[in-house]
Amino acid sequence: MIALYNTVSERCSKITTQSYSTSFTMGIKLLAKKYHQPIYNIYGFVRFADEIVDTFHSQNQKQLLQEFKTETHLAIERKISINPILNAFQKTVNTYKIEAELYDTFLKSMAMDLNPQQYNEAKYKQYILGSADVVGLMCLRVFCEGNEALYQQLKPAAMRLGSAFQKVNFLRDVENDTNNLGRMYFPDVAVFNNTSKQVIEAEVEADFEAALRGIKTLPVGAKSGVYAAYKFYYALFNKIKNSDAKILLVERVRISDLKKMMIAGVAFLKIKLGFL
């Protein structure tokens, strides 16, 4: 019956992805089928860790996160866990030889969220490395399927894509982060206004440009899904660029599911017809 338990575990990761992110769910559906479940498993892991620090405010979050880290290592070592999300994650980690440095760095960034703070340049880079860049690298391990040379070639672009996504998230969520969670991730930003916003946007634009060069050389089965996610975030980024900073401080900018579906369709056709 272990096969049934593993199937149930992976369904939990898939349901988690579908429940929390329409963007990533649509992007995953455009990947080759062999990549679907491993990427769901990674997303389920990072989503649950993020929930600990962002949602469980009435609990001892530091203790919960430490327990989650301990259980993660035990799951990977034992190749099983009674936590279905961690059981699914360990399967992906062990199958694709994802190094501990990646998920430990991710959990270290999650721990940074436990205490409200003003980020300087060093902390900003450290947080993005752990919360976004290494997540991209875990996915890249799946896409490269053991091809170390390809992984090393695509590693810088994967990290830049993670950085772009996270910085767009920061801009999108600036109202909730500052007003409810007491966080301002952007370094040395005493006041978030159109001037500081434009500096951040220039960073994001450069990240997107570098990431696109890498997307063009991804394995065929991974290209459509990653490109679709890139286009989802770029569309959101453009909407943010066209919004006044004062608007971002009072409401969350979104892209409709209908527009995401249109973007996904165009991305798929563009890759299918060899235009990227």
N, C-alpha and C positions, 0 to 999 in steps of 0.2 A: 504493500500500500504506500510505500515511500514515494512512488511515482505520482500517485494521486496527491499526496501532501505537497510535493514540489510544484505540481500543476496549480493547486490552490494558492500556494505562495506567490507564484508568478502572476496569477490573476489579480492578487491584491496589489501588486506593483502597477499592473496595467490600469486597474480601476483608480488607483491614486493619481496616476498621470492624467487620465481622462477627466477626473473630478477637479483637478487643480489647474490644468493648463490646456486650453483648446489649441493654442499655438503649437506647443510641442507635440500634442496628440496628432494634429494634422501633419506636422513635419515627419513624425515617425511613420505614419501610414505611407509616406512616399519613399521611405527607405526600402531596400530589398527585404523581403520577408524574414530572412535569416537574422537581420539586425533588430527586428521589432522588439522581441522580448528582452534581449540584453540591455537595450537602451531604456525600456520601461523599468527594468530592475535598478538601473543607475538612478533614474529620476525618482523612483520611490524612496530610495535611500536618502538622497539629498533633500527631498521634500519633507520627510519625517524629521530629520535633524533641524531643518529650518523652522518647522512648526514648534519644536521645543523652545527655541529662543524667541520666537515671534508671537506665540499664542498662549503658552501655558504660564501666564503671569501669576496665577494664584498658587503655583507649585514651586518647589525648589528646583529651579531650572538648571542651576549649576550641577546639582546632583544627578538630575535626569540625563543631562548631556554626557556626564562622565560615565554613567551606567550604559548609555547608548554606545559610547566609544568602546567600553570594555566588552559589551555584548557583540559589537561588530568584529573585534579581533578574535573573540572566541568562536564566532560563527565561521569565520574564514579559516581558522585553524582546524576546527572540527568538521567543517564542510556540512554543517547543519545548524539550524537554530529553531527554537520554538516561536521566535518572532518571525512571522511569514515574510515581512519586508526584508529583514536581514538574511533570511534563508535564501530568498531570491537573489539578493545582492551578492552573497558569498559565491553563488553559482557562477555569476558573471565574472567576479574577481578571479576565481580559481580557473575558470575556463580560458580567460583571455590574459592571464598573468598580469593583472593590474597591480602595480607596486603599492606597498603600504604608504609610501611617501605621499601619494596622491590623495588617498582618502583621509590620512592623518592631517595633511595640510588643510583640507576642506574643513574638518572638524575643529581645527585650531581657529579658523576664521569665524566659525559659528560661535565659538566661545567668546570672541571679541564683542559679539552683540549682547552679551549678558550685562554689560555695564555701559550706560550712555556715556559717550565721549566725543570730543572734537577731534577729528582726524587730521594729522599732519601728512606730508607727502609720503613718508616711510610707512606709516600705518595704512594709508590709503592703498598703496601698492601691495602691501602684505595682505590686506583684506581681499582685494580683487583677485590676487593670485589664488588664495584659498577658496573663495566663495564661487569663483567663476572659471578661471583659467584651468585649474586642475580637473574640473568637471568636464570641460572640453577634452582634456587629455585622456580621461577615463573612456569617454566615447570614442576617441581616436584609437585607443587600444583595440576596441571592438572592431572598428572599421578596417584597421590594418591587419587584423587576424594573424598576428605573429610576425609580420614583415617589419623588422626593426629598422631597416634602412628607410622605408617609406614613412614610418612613424617619426623618425628623427627629421626627415625632410619636411613633414607637414606640421610638426610640433609648434613652431613659432606662429604660424597662421591660425592654428586651433586656439592658441592662447589669446591671440588678438581678437578672435571672434568672441571668445568668452568675455574678454574685457569690454568689448562693444556692447554685448547684451547686458552686462551688469551695470554699466554706466547709463544705458538707456533706462534700466529698471530704477536706478537712483533718481533720475530725472522724473520719471513717471510717478514714483512713490514719494517725492520730496515732501508732500503735504503730510502724509501719514508718518513718515520717518521723523520729521521735525516736531510735529504737534503731538503725536501719540507715543512714539517710541524714544524720543529724545536723542535722535541720531542725525548728524550731518556728516555724511561720508566724504564729501568733497573737501580737499585740504585747503586750509586758510581762507575759507569762505565765511566771513563774519555775517554778511548779508547776501542772501540769494536774490539776485536781480538780473536784469537782462544782460548786463555787462559780464557778470560772473558766468551766467548761463552760456554766453557765446564762446567763452574760453573753453568750457567743458565740451561744448558741441564740436569745436575744432578737434579736440582729442578723439572724440567718438568717430568723427569722419575719417580720421587717419587710421583708426583701428578697423573700421569697416573696409577701407580700401585695401589694407594689408591682408585681411581675412579673405576677401574675394579672390585674391591671387591663389590662395591655398585651396579654396573650394573648387577651383577649376581643375585641380590635379588630384582630387579625391577619387577613390575607387568608384566605379560606375554605380554600384548599388547604393552608395552612400550619398552621392552628389545631389540628387533631386530633393531628398529630405532636408539636408543641411542648407541647400540653397533656398528652399522654401522658408525655413526658419530665419535665415538671413534677411529675406525679403519682408517677412512679417515684422521683424524688428526695425528694418530700415523704414518701412511705412509708418510705424509708430514714432520713430525718430523724426521723420519729416513733419509729423503732426505736432510733435513737441517743439521743433524749431519754429513752427508757425504760431506758437502759442506764447503769449506774454508770460514772463516769470510770475507775475501776480496771479495769473490763472492757475499755474501749476501749484501754487501754495494753498489753493483752496479746493481744487478738484483734481481727480485722477483722469488723465487722458487715456482713451481706449481706441482700439480698432475693432469694428464690428465683426462678428463671426462670418457674416456674408462676405465682407471684404477679404477676410482671411481665406475663405474658400476660393474666391476669385484669384487671389495672389497664388495660392497653392496650385490651381489649375494652370496658370500661366507659367509658373516655375517648372512644373512637370513637363509641359509641352516644349519649353525652351531647352531643357536638358535632353528630352526625347529626340528632338530635331537637330541636336548637335550645335546649338547656338551658344553654348557656354563650355 
